Amino acid sequence: WRRVPSRIAQPNQQADAVEIADVTDATEILQIAGGAAAALVSELCADAAAIPFLQMREIDFLGVPAAVFRISFTGEPGYELHVSVDDVATLWERIWAHPAAA
């Protein structure tokens, strides 16, 4: 889901209306989780590291547009990076090429 800001709402849309679209086939998810996740994400992307727990921000993560969720399924820090299927390989490669991921 995404919120439709009043500045781009169509004449037949209410400002701040919610539009629901199935983007399943257009989206991939990478997870960074575990005890070292917060330190790694801090090195990779300061904007992502600043996301409060159980919140999401749309940011550039290593130059790739991403919806980044700050979550935890294990009790340790976790991040989900929701990116376009067209960008997922690029982001994967950039994460592993970063010195902090070595």
C-alpha positions as CSV (number, residue, x, y, z in Angstrom):
1,W,0.0,0.0,0.0
2,R,1.0,3.6,-0.4
3,R,-0.4,6.9,0.6
4,V,-1.4,9.2,-2.2
5,P,-0.2,12.7,-1.3
6,S,-2.6,15.6,-1.9
7,R,-0.3,17.2,-4.4
8,I,-0.6,14.2,-6.8
9,A,-4.2,13.1,-6.0
10,Q,-6.3,12.7,-9.1
11,P,-9.6,14.6,-9.3
12,N,-11.5,11.5,-8.4
13,Q,-9.2,10.6,-5.5
14,Q,-9.5,11.9,-2.0
15,A,-6.2,13.5,-0.7
16,D,-4.3,11.0,1.5
17,A,-6.4,8.2,0.1
18,V,-4.9,4.7,0.2
19,E,-4.3,2.9,-3.0
20,I,-3.8,-0.9,-2.9
21,A,-1.8,-2.6,-5.7
22,D,-0.4,-6.1,-6.0
23,V,3.4,-5.6,-6.5
24,T,4.4,-9.2,-5.6
25,D,5.9,-10.0,-9.0
26,A,7.7,-6.7,-9.2
27,T,9.4,-6.8,-5.8
28,E,12.2,-8.8,-4.1
29,I,13.2,-8.7,-0.4
30,L,16.7,-9.0,1.0
31,Q,17.1,-9.4,4.8
32,I,19.9,-8.3,7.0
33,A,19.4,-9.8,10.4
34,G,21.3,-11.0,13.5
35,G,23.6,-9.7,16.1
36,A,25.8,-7.8,13.7
37,A,23.0,-6.4,11.5
38,A,22.8,-3.0,13.2
39,A,26.5,-2.4,12.9
40,L,26.6,-3.6,9.3
41,V,23.6,-1.5,8.2
42,S,25.2,1.5,10.0
43,E,28.2,1.1,7.7
44,L,26.1,0.5,4.6
45,C,23.5,3.2,4.9
46,A,23.1,5.7,7.8
47,D,19.5,6.5,6.7
48,A,18.5,2.9,7.1
49,A,20.3,2.6,10.4
50,A,18.2,5.5,11.7
51,I,14.9,3.9,11.1
52,P,13.0,3.2,14.4
53,F,11.9,-0.3,15.3
54,L,8.7,-1.4,13.5
55,Q,8.8,1.4,11.0
56,M,9.6,1.8,7.3
57,R,11.2,4.4,5.2
58,E,11.6,4.7,1.4
59,I,15.3,5.6,0.9
60,D,18.3,5.0,-1.4
61,F,20.2,2.0,0.0
62,L,23.7,2.0,-1.6
63,G,22.2,3.9,-4.5
64,V,19.2,1.6,-5.0
65,P,15.6,2.8,-4.2
66,A,14.3,0.6,-1.4
67,A,11.5,0.4,1.1
68,V,13.5,-0.5,4.3
69,F,11.6,-2.0,7.2
70,R,13.2,-2.2,10.7
71,I,11.9,-5.5,12.1
72,S,13.0,-8.4,14.2
73,F,11.7,-12.0,14.1
74,T,14.5,-13.4,16.2
75,G,14.9,-10.8,19.0
76,E,18.0,-9.4,17.3
77,P,18.2,-6.4,15.0
78,G,16.7,-7.0,11.5
79,Y,16.1,-5.0,8.3
80,E,14.1,-6.0,5.3
81,L,15.0,-4.3,2.0
82,H,12.1,-4.3,-0.5
83,V,13.4,-3.5,-3.9
84,S,12.5,-3.8,-7.5
85,V,13.2,-7.1,-9.2
86,D,15.3,-5.1,-11.7
87,D,17.5,-3.7,-8.8
88,V,17.8,-6.7,-6.5
89,A,21.0,-8.1,-8.1
90,T,22.7,-4.7,-8.1
91,L,21.9,-4.2,-4.4
92,W,23.1,-7.7,-3.5
93,E,26.4,-7.1,-5.3
94,R,26.9,-3.7,-3.8
95,I,26.3,-5.1,-0.3
96,W,28.8,-7.9,-0.7
97,A,31.3,-5.6,-2.4
98,H,31.2,-3.1,0.5
99,P,34.2,-3.4,2.9
100,A,31.8,-3.6,5.9
101,A,30.3,-6.9,4.6
102,A,33.7,-8.6,4.3
